[in-house]
Amino acid sequence: MNRSLVVLILVAAIAFLPCRSSATDVGPIFTTPLVGTTIGAMAGYLATFLSRHPSDHYNSYVGIGAGFGFACGLALGISSVMNAQANFYQQDTVKDKLYGLNITIPLK
């Protein structure tokens, strides 16, 4: 068992060779699904008022809305990060140092 696990890890390490990558801002991957979940849950809550018996459908509408909002927010967050590039720069002046982040997002 242990030997097969080690062989499997080595094969996976050889199969997935390192490649060149650049730093990007991954903040939208974490924040956009949270916003989508919140908006979806609120939409589900408001949809309960359109039914005849709101208390019967409360949990299902809010859950479905939150799940749909999370999926849409995650897709939007991933798509916004896929082609983004971030370059760190440092500017030295006589008085102080300026640190910043330059983000280039191509609009297709």
C-alpha positions in Angstrom: 0.0 0.0 0.0 2.7 2.5 1.0 4.9 1.6 -2.0 2.0 2.1 -4.5 1.1 5.4 -2.9 4.7 6.6 -3.2 4.8 5.5 -6.9 1.6 7.3 -7.6 2.9 10.5 -6.0 6.1 10.3 -8.1 4.1 9.7 -11.3 1.9 12.6 -10.5 4.9 14.8 -9.8 6.4 13.9 -13.2 3.2 14.3 -15.0 2.5 17.8 -13.7 5.7 19.6 -14.4 6.1 23.1 -13.2 5.3 25.9 -15.7 5.9 29.6 -15.8 3.2 31.6 -14.0 2.6 35.2 -13.0 1.2 36.7 -9.9 -2.4 37.8 -10.0 -4.9 39.2 -7.6 -7.1 36.3 -6.5 -9.4 38.4 -4.3 -12.4 38.2 -6.7 -12.4 34.4 -6.4 -13.1 34.7 -2.7 -15.2 37.9 -2.5 -17.5 37.5 -5.5 -19.1 34.2 -4.5 -19.8 35.7 -1.0 -21.6 38.6 -2.6 -23.4 36.3 -5.0 -24.5 34.1 -2.1 -25.8 37.1 -0.2 -27.7 38.4 -3.2 -29.1 35.0 -4.1 -30.3 34.4 -0.5 -32.0 37.7 -0.4 -33.7 37.0 -3.8 -34.9 33.6 -2.4 -36.2 35.3 0.7 -38.1 37.8 -1.4 -39.4 35.0 -3.6 -41.1 33.4 -0.6 -43.5 36.4 -0.5 -44.8 35.5 -4.0 -46.0 32.1 -2.9 -49.3 31.4 -1.1 -47.7 29.8 2.0 -44.4 31.6 2.5 -43.5 29.5 5.6 -43.7 26.3 3.6 -41.2 27.3 1.0 -38.8 29.5 3.0 -35.9 27.1 3.4 -36.0 25.8 -0.1 -36.2 29.2 -1.8 -33.4 30.7 0.3 -31.2 27.7 -0.2 -31.7 27.5 -3.9 -31.1 31.3 -4.2 -28.0 31.1 -2.2 -26.6 28.2 -4.2 -27.4 29.8 -7.5 -25.8 33.1 -6.4 -22.7 31.2 -5.1 -22.3 29.4 -8.5 -22.8 32.6 -10.5 -20.4 34.5 -8.2 -17.7 31.8 -8.4 -18.0 31.7 -12.2 -17.7 35.5 -12.4 -14.8 35.6 -10.0 -12.9 32.9 -11.9 -13.5 34.5 -15.3 -12.3 37.9 -14.0 -9.0 36.4 -12.8 -8.2 34.2 -15.7 -6.6 36.8 -17.9 -5.5 39.3 -15.3 -1.8 40.1 -14.7 -0.3 41.8 -11.7 3.0 43.5 -11.6 4.6 44.7 -8.4 6.6 47.8 -8.6 8.7 49.9 -6.1 9.5 53.5 -6.6 12.3 55.0 -4.5 12.3 58.7 -3.8 14.4 60.8 -1.5 11.7 61.2 1.1 9.8 57.9 1.1 9.2 54.7 -0.7 6.1 54.0 -2.7 5.0 50.4 -3.0 2.2 49.6 -5.4 0.4 47.0 -7.5 -0.3 47.4 -11.2 -3.1 45.2 -12.5 -3.7 44.7 -16.2 -7.0 43.1 -17.2 -7.6 42.7 -20.9 -11.1 43.5 -22.0 -12.2 41.1 -24.8 
